Amino acid sequence: MLPRTLSLTTALTVLAGAAQAEMNFNRIASFPVVMNMPKGEDRTRETSPEIIDVTADGMTLIYTDSPLGALGRIDITDAANPKPLGNIALPGEPTSVAVIGQTAFVGVNTSESYTAPSGLLKAIDSVTGAELASCDLGGQPDSVAKAPDANFIAVAIENERDEDLNGGVIPQGPAGELVLAPLKDGMLECDAIFRVDLTGLADIAPSDPEPEFVDINAEGEIVVTMQENNHIAVVSKEGEILSHFPAGSVDLHGIDATDERGALIFTESQAGRKREPDAVKWLDADHFATANEGDYEGGSRGWTIFHQDGTVVYENGTGLEKAIVEIGHYPDKRSDSKGVEPESVTAATYGDMKLAFIGAERASVVGVYDVADLANPVLRQLLPSGVGPEGYVTIPGRNLLVSANEKDLVDDKGARAHVMIYELQEAAASYPMLTSAGADELIGWGAISGMVADEGGIVWAVSDSFYGFQPSIFRIDTNTTPARITDVIRITRNGAPAQKLDLEGITLDGEGGFYVASEGRTERLIPHAIYHVQADGSIRDRKGEIGIPPELAAVEKRFGFEGITKVGDTLWMAVQREWKDDPKNHVKLVAYNLETKEWGAVLYPKAEPDTGWVGLSEIVAHGDYFYVIERDNQHDHRAVTKKIYRIPAADMVPAPLGGDLPVVTKELVRDLLPDLAATGGYILDKVEGLAIAADGTAWVSTDNDGVDDHSGETMFFSIGKIEDGVMN
């Protein structure tokens, strides 16, 4: 077990050493792009990195920031410690960027309306910010690509549809097109720009092609996707249409195709789902890969490799999605639409490994595939990203991969938008930390909340109200790396899924079953309560429910029980935040005696929040102490309080409710901020699970909110023997 002085970062290094020749990408840094805004500027404004590239020396990242109307720059000379280089203002919305040398070629959307689209192709010195050239594109640009020989730039002029006009049905003029812009000595030749007509090619709305993404191979051939038209064309550098064909469709089986039901059920099908590819990337001179996001009537949830004559060489189907389900990143609220929504694809050769990287926008995951055999790609890894990965850049010369994650949750007081950096290392993969891979059936999971340790390295965990129609207890085997969900118990009442539960805590009943704590949301008719769950998952009619007494009901608020633990005949529950009768910055630890049916409580003194609020997320009794997780609701660089404290068991003497309650003392056991930063990501806000085995080994987990406005990332790690971790 980990001694007190061994950090999670060091532990991961130790694990990596056990796999001597294993090569994996591991995230080494996350850069919040709000840091590129000057300190005096309003940093509550939305900012979003979308398409990203790198200077020829591999030391400076350049990304488009549509909300700010700017190009952002990041110094990655020390890739593990990226530094802000500021933004370059543009006269419109940047849509894509390609860098040659240190010159950034950026498409800028200046459209007044859908019917009067306009745009520019600008050449910008990425060091000085000076404009070197500007070409009128005559329409709204989307994707920009550079020729490998640096002789021209290709721009997809989408002239996108108005989704609010006539239900978004196409055709809607004006038609899009492909623009080719020659370069001479690295400089744009605006007078030599020529246009490639793409009308009349697609079976769907042939008069209104909407080019989405372009890429150029070593021979100067351009592949362009027409997403809404479900069509692909290959064009020569002279503008000749070499081939074109429908992207086709896929039959999907074993998927969750029902939205908003609060359950993960992978037994449904969708037939004839149009691929509608978004990003496209050449894999060699004759083959390219597409990420089949869908934006109109389709979206096949996977990715495809085509020969440029239109032959499908490989179809991923639901392979990527099912792998994402196993690591808890499945976005249930997208089930009836496009599932994990693969949107991005790039590729490069690292050493002797030919790799493709598939970005799933809604799952916030990067799939790393070995594509040495184009007919049989092999999934090597799944990497966690920020929310909404949009663009990637590969830097094989430095063994780096970079993702730009566009979703900025500033309006929801959530995580800010980040650029994330991964390094190919001779090391074990640090993610996922928890998976259901290898189970007898596909087990979807997420929103892990309360936990409890059992014998033999087993941890039981509950998921919270996000899956309100499928309340579950997960069996986690911590004897493997990563830890594995090997089974699931569905909680039922009268033979049906037990609804109206908001599970936030679990403890063993000592007889093979469990007691679970439901936080309660009175406005949703979810009671604050305790439930006795049998080993088969059933709640025994009314005998299985313990409602809160009138003394608590009279002062309750939304933020209720977060964690439950059992000592002898007494259940102890932590209340997350102050209720109506609590002193400021004090919360109740509530006791219920199973034999006498008596209620009582003590008060716990929590930290004064710097920003937002601070509350409790878990309570666990072990030895002579009770352990609690105290956390704030802040993400990333704004997080302050993510800590484990302990309370002497001698202090835990409940007083009757309704009167003065004794205040317990607390001692800091571990500041979790270093652990939460150990895998190179931003600090996750919801540290909600703590399980302590009989020998003192402690496990910590985070809640991923069911991948709703969340990256989906779940951290599940051991901090060693908790008695060794007291910080003096």
N, C-alpha and C positions, 0 to 999 in steps of 0.2 A: 504494500500500500504506500501511497505517497506520504513522505514525511512533511512536517509543517513547512519546511523551507523550500520544498519543491513546487514551483508554480505550474499552472496548467501548460504554459508555453514550453517549459522544460520537459514536462511529461510527454507532450506530443513529440518532442525531439527524441526522447528515449524510445517511444513507440516506433518512430521513424527508423531509428537505428536497427530495429529488429528486422527490417525488410531491406537488406543491404542493396540489392540491385533493382529494387522497385522504383520506377519513375512515375511521379504523379505531379499534377498541378495542385498547388496549395495557395490559397489567398494570403498575400503578405501585407496588403494595405488597402484602406478605403479612404477616399478623399471626398469630403462633402463640398460640392462645388459652390455652395454659398460663400465659402472662404475666398473665392475669387472676386467677390464684391468688396469694394473699399470699406473700411470700418465705419466711415461716416455715412455710408449709404444704407438705405432701408433693407436690412437683411431678412425682413419678413416677407419680401416679395418672392414670388415663385421663380425658381431657377431650375433648369432642366438640361442635363447633358444627353444628347440623342445620338447623332452620328459622330464617330471619333476616328482620328488617324494620328500618325506620329511623324515627326521630322525624320529625315534620312539618317541622322546619327542615332536615332532611337532614344533620344533624351528628353523630348518635349512632346506632350500630348496636346492635340488641338481638337476641340469638340464644338459642335453647334449647340447654341442655347436659344431655342425659339422664344420662350417667354421674355427673355431679356433683349432679344434682337442683337445677339452678340456671338463672337467666337471666344471660347474659353481656352486658357492655356495652363498646363500643369508641368512643372519641372519634375522629371522622374530620373534625374541623374543618380540619386539614391532611390531606387524603386520602392524600397520598404518605407521611405519617408518622403512622400510626394509633397511638393511645395507649390503654393499658388503663384502664378505669373500674371494674373489679372485677365480682364476681358477686353476685347476689341469690338467697339460698337459698329453696327451695320445699319444700313437704311431700310430695314425690313426684317422679315422672318427667315433666318438661315434654315435650310432644309437638309443639306448634306455638305460634306467636305471631303476633299482628297488632297493630300500633301505630296508635293514633289520637292525634294531638297528641303528648304525651309519656307517654300511658297505654298500657301493654302489656297486652293481653288474651291470656292464656296458658292453654292446656289442660294440665291436670295429671292424669296417670294415677296413681291411688291403689289400683289393683286388687289384691286379695288372691290372686286366681287367675283362670284363664280363665272359670271358671263363675260367679264372683262379681265381675264387673267393676264398677269405680267410678271416678269422676273428678270434677274440679272445673274450673270456668271462673273464673279469677281476674283481677281488674283490679289492676295494679301500677303505682305511680308510678315511672317508670324513672329519675328523678333521685334521689329519696330512698330508693327501695326499699320504701316504705310500701304495705301492702295496702289498696286502696280498696273492694274488694268481692270476694265469693266465692260462687259459685253451685254447687249440687250438680247434676251432670249426669246422675247415675243410670247411668253406664256409662263405658267406656274411650274417651276422646277421641283422635282422630288429628289431622285437619286443622282449622285455625281460619281463618276469613276475615272481613274487615270489609266492610260495605257501603260503596260509594263515597260515599253521603250521610251516613255515620257514624250511621245510625239503628238498626242491629242487627249482631249477630255471628252467623255460622253456624258450627256445629261438626259435623263428621262423627264420630259415635259408632260406632267400628268394632266393638268387642267381638270382637277378633281371634281367629282359630282357634288351637288348640294343634297345632302341626305334628308333635308327637310322639304325638298321639292318633289311633289308627286311620289311620296314614299321612298325617295332615293332611287327610283327606277331609272336605269339608263336605256337609251342614249340621252345624254344631256350635253349639248355643244357648249363651247367649241371642243373639237377633238384634240387629243394629246398627240405627241410625236416624239421622235428621238432627235436630239441635236448633237452634232459632232463639231467640236471646236479645236482646230489645229493649234499646235504649239511650235514656236520656232525659237530655239535657244532658251527654252523654258518660259517663253512669253506668249500670252494669248494673242492670236491673230483674229480679232473680232470680224474683220472684213471677209475672212475666209470661212466663217461658220457656214455649215450647210445642214439641211434638215432631211430627215428620213420619214416619209409618209407611212404610217402604220394602219391606215384605214383599209377596210375591205379584207382583212386577214382573219379576224375572229368570227366564230359562229354566233357569239353573244355580242349584240350591239356593235356590229362591224364598223358602223359610221362613227363610233365614239370610243376609240382605243384610249385606255387610261394607263399608260406605262408607269410602273411602280418602282422598279429597281433595275439597275444595269451593272454588268461586270464585263471585263475585257480580258481575253486570254493572251498568251504570248505571241500568237499570230495576228493580233489586232482585231480579232472577231469579237463582236459585242453580243452578249445575250441580254435580252430585255424581257421582263415579265409584265404582262398586262393583267393585273390581279382581278379586277371586276369582270374582265372579259374571259377569264380562265384560259389564257392563251400565252404562248411563249414564242419569241422570234429570235433568230440568230442573224446578225447583220454584219457585213464586211466593213472594214474601215473606210471603204469607198462609198458605203451607203447602200450596197446591194443586199436584198433580202436573200440570205442563203438557204434558210429553212424556217418554217413556222408550223405550229401544230397546237391543238388544244392540250391543256395541261391534264385533262382527264378527271376521273373521279375515283373514289375509294369506298368500299363497303366496310363499315366499322362495326365490330362486335365486342361485347364485354366492356361496354363503356357506361358511364353515368350520363344519361341524356336528359335528366329532369332537373330543372333549376329550382332553387329556393325551397327545397323541402327539408333542409337541415339533416341530411343523411347521405352517406357515401355508399351507393348501391351500384355495383358494376356488372349489371346483368342485361343491359339494354343494347340496342343496335340502331344504327343509322345507315340506310342504304343509299348508294349513289351520291355520296358527299363530294361535291366539287372541290378540287384541291385549292384553287385560287391562290397561287403562290405569291409571296411577298418578296423577301430577299432571295438572291441567287448568287452563286459563286462557282466559278470554273474550278474543277478538280484536276484537270489536265487539258490537253489541247482539244479533246473531243467530248468530255463529260462535264456536267455541272450539277450542282445540288440546289434544291429549292426548299425553302421553309414555307409550309402550306398554311399560312395564317387564316386566310379567308377574310373577306371584308364586305361581301355582297350577299351571296346566297349559300356560301360554302364554308370551307375550312375543314380539312381532313385530319387535323390534330397531330400530324406527323411531318415527315420530310421525305424527299424523293431524289434519286439520282437518275438523270436523263442522259442519253446520248444526244448529241445535237441534231440527230435526224428524227428525234421524237420518241425513240425507243426507251421504255422504262427499264433501267438496269437494276434498280433497287427501290422498293417501297417499304418505308418504315412502319406504316399502318399505325397501330396503337402501342408499338414497342416503347417509344420514348415516354408516352403518357403513363403507361403502367409502371415504368421504372420510377417516374416522378411520384406516382401514388404511393409507392413503397417508402419513400423518404418523407412523406407527410406534406408535400408541397402542392397537393391537388387543390385547385380553386373551385370549390363546389358551386359558387354562385355563377360560374361560367359553364355549367354542365350542359344546358340546353343549347348553347351557342357553339363555342369553339374550343371548349376544354382548356388545355394548358396553353394553347395558342402559340405554336412555333412561329416566330416572326423573323428571326435573324439567322444568318448562316455565314460563316467564313471558314477558311481552310489555310493550312500552311504545313510545311515539313519541319519537324524539330528533330535534329539528328537524323536517325534512320526511320523516324515515325511520321507517316503521312496522316495528318489529323484533320478532322472537320469538327467545327464547333456550332452547335445548334442552340439558339437562345429561345426559351419558352417565356414569352412576355408575361402571361398571367400567373405562371408558376414561379417566376423569378429564379430560373434555373438555367445553367449552361450545360448541355450534354456534350461530352468529349468522345468522339468516335474515331477509332482506327479505320481508315478507309484505304488501306493497302490493297485489299481486295474489294473493288467497287461493288461487286455483286453481293458481298457479305460483310458489310461494316460491323464492327464490334464496339459496343458501348464500353468505354474504359472507365469513365467517371461522370458524376454529376456534381457540378460546382454551384455553391450558393452565390447569388448575386444580390444587388440592391433591388428595390421594387421597380419592376417594369424594364428589364434589359432591352435595349433598343439597338445599340451599335457595339461593334467589337473591332479591335485591331490586334493583329498578331505581330510579335517582335521576336522571331526565332533566334536572331543573333544574340539576344540577351535572355533567351529562355522565358520570355514573358508573354502573357496574354492579358488584355485589358477589356473590361466591359463598361459601357456607359449606360446608366440606369436612369430612365427619364422621369419616373414618378416622384414628384416632390409633394409630400403630405403636409406642407406647412399650414394649409388651411384647416386641416384636421388635427393639428398639433402632433403630428406623427413624425416619422423619420424623414429627414431631408434627402434630396437626390444626391447620389454618390457615383463616383467613378471608382471601380475596383480593379486591383492589380493582382495577378496570379503569377506564380513562378513554377516552372517545371523543375522539380527537385528529385534527388535520389532519397526518397522518403516515403513513408506511408501516407495515404490520403487522410487529411484531418477532418474531412466531411464526406458523407453524413456521420453524425454521432449516434443516430438512432434510425433503424430501418425495419420494415416488415418483410424484407426480401428473405426467401427461403421458407416462408410459412406455407402451410398446406393449401391455403387459398389466398387470393389477393385481399389484403387487409388495408383499407384506407384509414388514415388517422390524421389527427391534427389537434390544435388547441389543447395540448397536454397541460393539465393543471395540477391538482394535488397528487401526491405519491405516498407510498408506504413500502418499506422493505419487508421481505419475507425470508425464509430460509433458503440456502443454496444459491445466493446471488440473484434471487428473483425480486423484482420491483413491480408493484402494481400501480397503475396510473389511471386517472379518469380524464375524460375530455369535457370541456365546459359547454355552456348553453349554445354555442355556435351550431352544434349538432344536436339540437333539441329534440329531434324526432328519432334519434339513434343514440341515446345515452349509453356509454360503454365503459368497461373496465379493461385495460390492456395489460397483458402479462409480458413483462420485459425481462429478458435474460441478459444480465450484465456480465456474464462470463465470456462474452465474445466481444470483438472489436470490429465494427461498431456494435453497440448493444442492439439486441434484436427483439422486436415484438413477435412473439411466437404464437399468441392466441389472443382472442378477444371474447369477453363475456358481455352480451347485450343485456341491459337492465330492463326488466319487464314488470308489468303490473297487470294482473288478471289476464295473462297470456299475450299481452300486446306491449309494444314499446312504451316505456314509462315516460310520458310527456310531462311538461311543466317542471323540469328539473334544470338547475344551473349548478352542475357539480363542480365544486372547488376544493374538495378535500376527501381523503379516503384513509381509513385505518382498518386493521384486522380485528375481527370479533373474537378471535381465539378458538373458533369452532369451524373454521373453513370458509366463513363468510366475511362480510365487510360492514362497516358503518360508513356512510358517505354523507357529506355536508353539502346542502344546496344553498347557494348564496341568497337567492330570492330577488325577485323584481316584482314588486306589488303592482306596478302599472301594467305588467304583462301576466298578472295572476299567477306568478311563480312564488310560492311561499318560502320564507326562511324556515328551513326544517332539516332534520336529520332522518336518514332512512337506513333501515336494517336490510341489507341485501344478502340473500342466500348464495351459496356457492354456484348455483345454476343461473344466477342473475335475477331471480324473482324477488319482488318486495311482497312480504306477507300482508295482504290486505291492509286494514287499519292498524294492526299491531306493528307493522313495519315502518310506520311514520311517526316521528316525534316532532310535533309542532312547537314553536317557541311559546313561552308563557305570556300572559297579559302584561306583565311588567316590562318585558322586552318589546312586545308588539306595540305598546303605547309610545315607544321612543325610537322605533326602527327607522332606518333609512335604506336606500337602495344597496349600499355597499355593506354586505353582510358577512356571513361565515366564509372565511378563506383558510381552509385547513382544519383538520380534525385529528386528534390523537387520543389513545385510550390508556389510562393508568388504573389498573385494578377494575373497580366497577364504575369509574368516572370517565366520561368523555369530556375533552376540552376542545373548544372551538375558538379560533382567533377571528375577531371582527375586523374587517379591513380598515375602516375609517370611523371617525367619530359618529356616534348616534346623538340624538337630540339632547340627552342628559349628560354627555361626556365633557369633561374639561378640555380646553384647547390642547391639541397635540397629545391626547390620551385616548386609547381605545380599550375596549373590553376584551379580556380573555374569559370566555363563558364556560362554566362547568355544568354538567348534567349527570346526576347519579342514576345509573340504570336500575339500581335496587330500590332506592328510596324515592325516586322520581323528583328529587329536589334540584332546583336550579340555584346557581350562584355565580359570582364573577370576581375578578380582580381587574385593576387598571394597569395598562402598559404604557410607559412614556415613550412616544416616538419622536423622531427628529422634526424640527421645524423645516418645512420645505424651502429650498432656494427658489424654485419655480414649480408651479403646478401643485401636486399634493404628494404626501408620503403616507403609506399605509402598510399593513401586514398582508403577506401572501401565503403563509404556511406556518404550521406549528407541529412539532414532533417531540415527543418525550423520549429521552434516552439517558439511562443511568440516573445521576443525581441532578439532571438539568432538563429543562424544556428549551428547545431551540426554535427560533422564529426567523422568517425572512422578512426584512424590512426594506421596502423599496419605494422609490419615487416613480412617477409616471412619465419620465423623460427618456428620450432616445439619444443615440449617438453621442456627439461631443457635449451635449447639454446634461447628460446623466450625472448625478451626484451620489445618490444613495441606492446601493444594491448590496445589502449586507446581511450576514447571519449573526444574530445575537443569541446569547443563552441566558436563561433565568434560573436561579436556584430553585429546585423543587420545593425547598422549604418555604419559599415565598408564595407558592401556589396554594394558598388556603382561601377558598372562595367565601366571600361574604354574601349575605342575602341581597337579592336584587331590590332596588328601590331605595336603598340607603347609601351611606358612605362606603366606598369600596377602597380596599388597600391598594397602594401603588407598589408594584414589584420593582426589583432592581434588575439591571441588565448589564451584560459584559460582551464586548465585541469579540466575536470568534473569527470572522473572516470578511474582509472587504472583497466582494466578487467582481469589482470592475476590472482588475487585471485578468481574471479568468474569462470574462465576457469579451475582452479585447484580444484574447490569445490567438484566435484564428484569423486575425486580420480584418475582421468585419467591424461595423459600427456597433455600439452598445445597444443591445435589445432591451426594451423597457420592461417586459413582463417576466421577471424571474419568479416563478410560481410554485415550483415543485422542490421538495426536499425529502429524501428518504434516508434513514440511518439504519444500517444493519446491526445485528446483535454485537458484532465485533467492533462497531464504531465507524465502519466505512460509510461515507456519506455520498449521496448522489444528488445533483442539482439539475433542474430542467427549466426551460423557458416555454412560454405559451406563444404559439404563432398566429393566434386569432383566426384560425381556419383559413389562412391565406387571403383574408379580406382586408385590402389596403395594408398589406404586410408582405414582406419578402417570403414568408413561409419558413424561414430558417428556424430550426429548433436546435438548441444546444442542450446536450445531455452528457454530463461529465461527472467524474468522481473528484472530490477534493481530499481524498485519503481518509484517514481516521480523524474524526472530528475532534476528539479530545486533544490531538496534537496541534490543532489549528488555532488555539487561543492567541489573540494578538494583544500583547501587553504594551 
